[in-house]
Each structure stands twice: as structure tokens, then as C-alpha cells.
């Protein structure tokens, strides 16, 4: 079993919040494919990184699903779609093996 997490910015590069419809569509897509999800949206997490000597910050939400199989091609296509839709240089999607008790 895999736990797959998607780290998504709350706002675009100009500080404008993404529309709720975007997140609703993503949640529907993931729920339809994986049977459910967990979205940490109440208190955005803070993403920090260094870029060319300057520190940058994003408020992010984390969406996660559990999957028996990890279809790398499907996830790469989703990542590409998210990068284009959100106009981001990078979107982090990470997968790790888990034991469900």
C-alpha cells in the first residue's frame, strides 16, 4: 500500500487564492479514482525554500490518498496538469510505502 501526498499552494504567484472549484474538481477526481482522500485544508501549512539565495514562502494544503498500486504514469500526468493549471514551476507529489493496520 502507498500513501501519496500532494502539496498544493493556496495562492498563485501574485497572492490570489485559487478558486474553490479547482480544489473541488481535484478532490472529486481523486475520490473517484481511489475511493477517498484526506485533505488538510483548515490551517494551511507553511512551505519554505531557498531560491538563488532568497527565501520564499507558500501557504499550502496537503491532499493525500492511499493506493494499492502506484501508477507512476498517471501521477506524472496529474503533476504536469497541476503545474500547468496552477502556473507553478514545481508541484510536490510524494509516495511512500505504508502498512495499514
QUIFEN-V321200 format. One record per run of one state. SS is the DSSP state (alpha for helix, beta for strand, coil for the rest). FROM is the first residue (numbers start at 1). LEN is the number of residues. If there is no record, write none. Layout:
BEGIN
<<SS & FROM & LEN> <SS & FROM & LEN>>
END
This chain:
BEGIN
<<coil & 1 & 1> <beta & 2 & 8> <coil & 10 & 1> <beta & 11 & 1> <coil & 12 & 5> <beta & 17 & 1> <coil & 18 & 2> <alpha & 20 & 15> <coil & 35 & 3> <beta & 38 & 14> <coil & 52 & 2> <beta & 54 & 14> <coil & 68 & 4> <alpha & 72 & 15> <coil & 87 & 5> <beta & 92 & 6> <coil & 98 & 4>>
END
